[in-house]
Amino acid sequence: MDIRELNKAIRISKDGIEVTDEKAVALLMDDLIYEAVFSDDERKKGLLLLVKEIAKACGSVPASIQGLYEEMGRTYPGFTVPAMNIRGLTYDVCRTIFRKALQMNAGAFIFEIARSEIGYTKQRPLEYAAVVLAAAVREGYKGPVFIQGDHFQLVRKNYLAEAAPEVNYVKGLVKEAIEAEFYNIDIDTSTIVDLEKQTLTEQQRPNFERAAEFTALIREIQPEGVDVSVGGEIGEIGGKNSTVDELRAYLGGFNETFTTGKGLSKLSVQTGTSHGGVVLPDGSLAKVKIDFETLRRISDAARKEYGLSGAVQHGASTLPDDAFNMFPETGTSEVHLATGFQNIIFDSAHLPSDFRDEIYDYLRKECAKERKEGQTEEQFIYSTRKKGFGATKKQWWDLSPDVRTKIMAELEQKFELLFSKLRVGNTVDIVNRTVKPVAVRKPVPEAILKEL
């Protein structure tokens, strides 16, 4: 697009971007965000910043969920916040989520992306945040928009080989994310728990000491007026179930180590799930049983003893639909959802079969080293197809409007079910009461402003 078309809808002032015609801006957003995502280097960065400033001027403001989670720590409000990892067709999927949120008067929901996903989906934090906010503008959504860094994780083998470079990498990612206005960060140092130690405190010590170190960095660099919501983790997904005693060892150690500013707002635990689900040889998913009683006990302890919002459940999107109502019933504060959305997209009858075949052929070639001994073809494709989003990102965005609309209709049914089961409909009032977003101005490069 010629971004001069924005001239009639926005105004540049000494205070930044002002929007004079929100409807016109919304209609221009499809082309603007497309050009921003697929421009090169500095122009891309400038356009992404422009999109974000327009969004803030329209009332779609990146925010920390800290205030809501502090309220949860005092009195559990009876709903579980969905944190959704969007790996592909991100603009369309986010539009669908905002549209459903507006229909259901939902305000408590999070968009997130993990350290690993940033790489294989080719979505750096600035791009991800801008695409989410562009979708909010397109759908006319106003209010706090929660964008989260998920599993900002120390990779165990890297850390054990040489700790400093791995720690510095995560610190760099934290800085990049907060600069991009991710005001919610989940720190995952559970990977370095030392089970060879005799006591739970000593086992958890590497975990809580590094988590405290990262939290101190976050408090140091967060913008004025923003308390970034920080999550910790005690049980790596796929391992043994977490316990209340592990929670006490971790949080007790964290609170002794970190004494400056607000600490953690939530705690991720292991209760029986696996990221992506467990795939059987025929490609179907094994049934997973979550230990909901563990979730209940840990959420109660986190809330009553430490003032946290509660426990966070990862790896839940492939659970049976009838399981999701259990999260609010057990006081779970947040649930992370990813692979289920990916499955709907890849398995949709509306996705052109030749495009799907092209992606699968790419995976067979580029991910061959990831094929595990004894894996069937179905298991291999299922476990690697998430890596088919980044390499073909433009082709996904270029799918015909008809195809994308039909796939989004399938996803919309899933979002409606999740929002209903997790009871986040009609949460706008409590979000607006507890969360006061701060619009942090980010200067748009002069080269982009001259084009307007």
C-alpha positions in Angstrom: 0.0 0.0 0.0 1.0 3.7 -0.2 1.0 4.6 3.4 0.2 8.2 2.4 -3.4 6.9 2.4 -3.2 7.1 6.2 -3.0 10.9 5.8 -6.7 11.4 6.0 -7.1 9.2 9.1 -4.2 10.1 11.3 -2.3 13.2 12.4 1.3 13.6 13.5 1.8 15.9 16.5 4.5 16.6 19.0 2.8 14.1 21.3 3.0 11.3 18.6 0.4 9.7 16.4 -3.2 10.8 16.7 -6.1 9.0 15.0 -8.8 11.2 13.5 -10.8 8.5 11.7 -10.7 5.1 13.4 -13.0 3.4 10.8 -10.7 4.4 8.0 -7.6 3.3 9.9 -9.2 -0.1 10.6 -9.9 -0.6 6.9 -6.4 0.2 6.0 -4.9 -2.1 8.6 -5.0 -5.2 6.4 -2.6 -3.7 3.9 -0.5 -1.8 6.4 0.3 -4.8 8.6 1.0 -7.0 5.6 3.5 -4.5 4.2 5.0 -4.1 7.7 5.5 -7.9 8.2 7.0 -8.5 4.8 9.2 -5.4 4.4 12.9 -5.6 4.9 14.9 -4.6 7.9 14.7 -1.0 9.0 11.5 -0.3 7.0 9.9 -3.3 8.6 10.8 -2.1 12.1 9.5 1.4 11.3 6.2 0.2 10.0 5.7 -2.2 12.9 6.3 0.7 15.3 3.8 2.8 13.3 1.2 0.1 13.6 1.7 -0.1 17.4 1.4 3.7 17.8 -1.8 3.8 15.8 -3.2 1.0 17.9 -2.4 2.8 21.1 -4.0 5.9 19.7 -7.1 3.9 19.0 -7.3 2.6 22.5 -5.7 -0.9 22.1 -3.0 -0.6 24.6 -0.3 -3.2 25.6 -0.7 -4.0 29.3 0.4 -6.0 32.2 -2.1 -8.4 33.8 -0.5 -7.8 37.2 -3.4 -5.9 38.7 -6.0 -8.6 37.8 -3.7 -11.3 39.2 -3.2 -9.4 42.4 -7.0 -9.4 42.7 -7.1 -13.1 42.0 -4.5 -13.5 44.8 -7.0 -11.9 47.2 -10.2 -13.4 45.9 -10.5 -15.9 43.2 -13.1 -14.6 40.7 -14.1 -17.9 39.2 -12.5 -17.9 35.8 -9.2 -19.1 34.2 -7.4 -16.8 31.8 -6.5 -18.4 28.5 -3.0 -17.7 27.2 -2.9 -18.5 23.5 0.2 -19.1 21.4 -0.5 -18.2 17.8 2.0 -19.8 15.5 0.6 -19.1 12.1 -2.0 -17.0 10.2 -1.4 -14.8 13.2 -3.3 -11.7 12.0 -6.4 -13.7 11.0 -6.4 -15.8 14.2 -6.0 -12.7 16.4 -8.8 -11.0 14.6 -11.0 -14.0 15.2 -10.1 -14.0 19.0 -10.8 -10.2 19.3 -14.1 -10.7 17.4 -15.2 -13.5 19.8 -14.0 -11.5 22.8 -16.2 -8.5 21.7 -19.2 -10.8 21.3 -18.7 -12.4 24.7 -17.6 -9.2 26.5 -14.3 -10.9 27.4 -11.3 -8.9 28.6 -9.2 -11.6 30.4 -7.2 -13.3 27.7 -3.5 -13.3 26.7 -1.6 -13.6 23.4 1.8 -15.2 23.9 4.8 -16.7 22.1 7.5 -18.9 23.5 11.3 -18.7 23.0 11.2 -21.7 20.7 8.3 -20.4 18.7 9.9 -17.1 18.0 12.5 -19.0 16.0 10.5 -21.6 14.1 7.6 -19.3 13.3 9.8 -16.4 12.4 8.0 -13.9 14.6 10.3 -11.7 16.6 8.6 -9.9 19.6 8.1 -6.6 17.8 6.4 -8.2 14.9 4.2 -10.4 17.1 3.1 -7.5 19.2 2.4 -5.3 16.2 0.3 -8.1 14.5 -1.7 -8.6 17.6 -2.4 -4.9 18.0 -3.2 -4.5 14.3 -5.9 -7.2 14.7 -7.3 -5.3 17.7 -7.6 -2.2 15.6 -9.1 -4.0 12.7 -11.9 -5.4 14.9 -12.4 -2.3 17.0 -11.2 -3.8 20.2 -10.4 -1.2 22.9 -8.8 -1.7 26.3 -5.8 -3.6 27.7 -4.2 -6.1 25.4 -2.1 -8.7 27.2 1.0 -9.9 25.3 3.2 -12.4 26.9 6.6 -14.0 26.6 6.0 -17.7 27.2 8.7 -20.2 28.4 11.6 -17.7 28.3 13.6 -20.7 29.2 17.1 -21.7 30.1 17.9 -24.7 27.8 19.3 -27.3 30.2 22.0 -28.7 27.9 23.2 -25.3 26.9 23.2 -24.1 30.5 25.1 -27.1 31.8 27.7 -26.8 29.0 28.3 -23.1 29.7 25.9 -21.1 31.9 26.9 -17.5 31.1 26.0 -17.4 27.3 22.7 -19.1 28.0 21.8 -16.7 30.8 22.8 -13.8 28.6 20.7 -15.0 25.7 17.6 -15.1 27.8 18.4 -11.7 29.3 18.7 -10.4 25.8 15.3 -11.9 24.9 13.7 -10.4 27.9 15.0 -6.9 27.0 13.8 -7.4 23.4 10.4 -8.5 24.5 9.8 -5.6 27.0 11.0 -3.1 24.4 8.4 -4.6 22.1 5.8 -4.1 24.9 5.4 -7.6 26.2 4.4 -6.6 29.7 3.9 -10.2 30.8 6.9 -12.6 31.0 7.0 -16.3 32.0 10.5 -17.2 33.2 11.1 -20.9 33.0 14.2 -21.9 34.9 12.6 -25.2 36.1 14.9 -26.9 33.5 17.9 -26.5 35.9 16.3 -28.0 39.0 19.0 -30.2 40.5 17.3 -33.5 41.6 20.5 -34.9 42.9 20.4 -32.6 45.9 18.9 -34.0 49.2 16.4 -31.3 50.1 13.6 -29.7 48.0 15.1 -26.3 48.7 18.5 -27.2 47.4 16.9 -29.0 44.4 15.0 -25.8 43.6 17.8 -23.4 44.4 19.2 -23.0 40.9 15.6 -22.5 39.7 14.6 -19.8 42.2 18.0 -18.0 42.2 18.0 -17.6 38.4 14.3 -16.7 38.3 15.0 -14.0 40.9 17.9 -12.7 38.7 15.7 -12.4 35.7 12.9 -10.8 37.7 15.4 -8.2 39.0 16.3 -7.4 35.3 12.7 -7.1 34.4 12.0 -4.6 37.3 15.1 -2.6 36.3 14.1 -2.1 32.7 10.2 -2.1 32.8 8.7 1.3 31.8 7.7 3.8 34.4 4.2 3.0 35.6 4.3 -0.6 34.4 4.7 -3.6 36.7 5.4 -6.5 34.3 3.6 -9.6 35.4 6.2 -12.3 35.9 5.5 -16.0 36.2 7.8 -18.7 37.6 7.8 -22.5 37.1 8.5 -25.5 39.4 7.7 -28.5 37.2 8.9 -28.9 33.7 6.1 -30.1 31.4 6.2 -33.9 30.8 7.9 -34.7 34.1 6.5 -35.9 37.5 3.6 -34.0 38.9 4.4 -31.0 41.1 3.7 -30.8 44.8 2.8 -28.2 47.4 6.1 -28.8 49.1 8.0 -28.0 45.9 5.9 -24.8 45.6 6.9 -23.8 49.2 10.6 -24.6 48.5 10.6 -22.6 45.3 8.5 -19.6 46.5 10.2 -19.5 49.9 13.6 -19.4 48.3 12.5 -16.9 45.6 11.1 -14.5 48.2 14.3 -14.6 50.3 16.4 -14.0 47.2 14.3 -11.4 45.5 13.5 -8.4 47.7 13.2 -5.4 45.4 9.8 -4.6 43.9 7.0 -6.9 43.1 7.7 -10.6 42.8 5.9 -13.3 40.9 2.2 -13.2 40.0 1.7 -16.9 39.2 3.4 -20.3 39.2 3.4 -22.9 36.4 3.2 -26.5 37.5 3.2 -30.0 36.1 0.0 -32.1 36.5 0.2 -34.7 33.7 0.1 -32.9 30.4 2.7 -32.8 27.6 3.3 -30.0 25.1 1.5 -30.9 21.9 0.0 -34.0 23.4 1.2 -37.6 23.1 0.9 -38.9 19.5 0.0 -42.5 18.9 1.5 -44.4 15.9 -1.6 -43.8 13.8 -1.3 -40.1 14.3 -4.1 -39.8 16.8 -3.7 -38.3 20.3 -3.5 -40.4 23.4 -6.0 -39.4 26.1 -4.3 -37.4 28.9 -5.5 -37.3 32.4 -4.8 -34.1 34.4 -4.4 -34.3 38.1 -6.9 -31.6 38.9 -6.6 -32.2 42.6 -2.9 -31.2 42.3 -4.0 -28.0 40.5 -6.5 -27.3 43.3 -4.0 -27.8 46.1 -1.2 -25.8 44.5 -3.5 -23.0 43.5 -4.9 -22.8 47.0 -1.4 -22.7 48.5 -0.1 -20.2 46.0 -3.0 -17.9 46.7 -3.5 -18.3 50.5 0.2 -18.5 51.5 1.9 -16.3 49.0 -0.8 -14.0 47.4 -0.2 -15.3 43.9 -3.0 -15.6 41.4 -2.8 -19.4 41.5 -1.3 -22.2 39.4 -0.8 -22.1 35.7 -1.4 -25.2 33.5 0.7 -25.6 30.3 0.1 -28.0 27.4 -3.7 -28.1 27.7 -5.0 -27.3 24.2 -5.3 -30.9 23.1 -7.4 -32.0 26.1 -11.0 -33.2 25.5 -13.4 -30.3 25.3 -15.3 -31.5 28.5 -12.1 -31.1 30.5 -11.8 -27.3 30.3 -14.5 -26.5 32.8 -12.4 -28.1 35.5 -9.8 -25.3 35.4 -12.1 -22.6 36.9 -13.5 -25.2 39.3 -10.0 -26.0 40.6 -9.0 -22.3 40.9 -6.4 -22.4 38.1 -5.5 -18.9 37.2 -4.1 -19.4 33.7 -4.0 -22.1 31.1 -1.7 -22.2 28.1 -3.1 -23.2 24.7 -1.2 -23.7 21.4 -1.1 -27.0 19.5 -4.9 -27.4 19.4 -5.2 -24.3 17.2 -2.4 -25.5 15.0 -4.2 -28.8 14.6 -7.4 -27.1 13.5 -5.4 -25.1 10.8 -3.4 -28.1 9.4 -6.3 -30.6 9.5 -8.9 -28.2 8.0 -10.6 -29.6 4.9 -10.4 -26.0 3.6 -6.6 -25.9 3.6 -5.4 -26.6 0.0 -4.0 -30.1 0.0 -1.2 -29.2 -2.4 0.0 -26.5 0.1 -0.2 -28.9 3.0 1.8 -31.5 1.0 4.4 -28.9 0.1 4.9 -28.1 3.8 5.1 -31.8 4.7 7.7 -32.4 2.0 9.7 -29.5 3.4 9.5 -31.1 6.9 10.7 -34.5 5.6 13.7 -32.8 4.1 14.6 -30.1 6.6 13.6 -31.9 9.9 14.9 -35.4 8.9 17.4 -35.3 11.8 14.5 -34.9 14.3 12.9 -38.2 13.3 13.1 -40.5 16.3 13.8 -44.2 16.0 10.5 -46.1 15.7 8.4 -43.1 14.8 5.7 -43.6 12.2 5.3 -41.1 9.4 2.2 -39.7 11.2 4.1 -39.2 14.4 7.0 -37.5 12.7 4.7 -35.1 10.8 2.6 -34.3 13.8 5.7 -33.6 16.0 7.4 -31.3 13.4 4.6 -29.5 11.5 4.7 -26.5 13.8 8.0 -25.8 12.0 6.1 -25.4 8.8 4.8 -22.0 9.7 7.9 -19.9 9.6 9.5 -21.1 6.4 6.3 -20.6 4.5 4.9 -17.6 6.4 4.2 -15.4 3.4 2.4 -18.3 1.6 0.1 -18.7 4.7 -0.6 -15.0 4.6 -1.3 -15.2 0.8 -3.9 -17.9 1.1 -7.1 -16.8 -0.6 -9.5 -14.8 1.6 -12.1 -17.6 1.1 -9.8 -20.2 2.5 -8.7 -18.1 5.4 -12.3 -17.2 6.3 -13.4 -20.8 6.4 -10.5 -21.9 8.5 -11.2 -19.0 10.9 -14.8 -20.1 11.2 -13.6 -23.4 12.5 -11.2 -21.7 15.0 -14.0 -19.4 16.1 -16.0 -22.3 17.3 -13.0 -23.5 19.4 -12.5 -20.0 20.9 -16.1 -19.8 21.8 -16.0 -23.1 23.6 -12.8 -22.2 25.4 -14.0 -18.8 26.5 -17.3 -20.4 27.8 -15.6 -23.3 29.6 -13.0 -21.1 31.1 -15.7 -18.5 32.1 -14.0 -15.5 30.7 -17.1 -14.0 29.1 -18.2 -10.8 30.9 -14.7 -10.2 32.3 -14.3 -6.7 30.8 -15.5 -5.0 34.0 -13.1 -6.7 36.3 -10.2 -6.2 33.9 -11.0 -2.5 33.5 -11.3 -2.1 37.3 -7.9 -3.9 38.1 -5.8 -3.0 35.1 -4.8 0.6 34.2 -2.8 0.3 31.0 0.0 2.9 30.4 0.4 3.9 26.8 4.2 4.0 26.4 5.1 6.1 23.5 7.7 4.6 21.1 9.1 7.0 18.5 8.4 6.1 14.8 11.4 6.6 12.6 11.6 9.9 10.8 11.9 8.0 7.4 8.5 6.5 7.9 6.9 9.7 9.1 8.1 11.5 6.0 6.1 9.0 3.9 2.9 9.9 5.6 
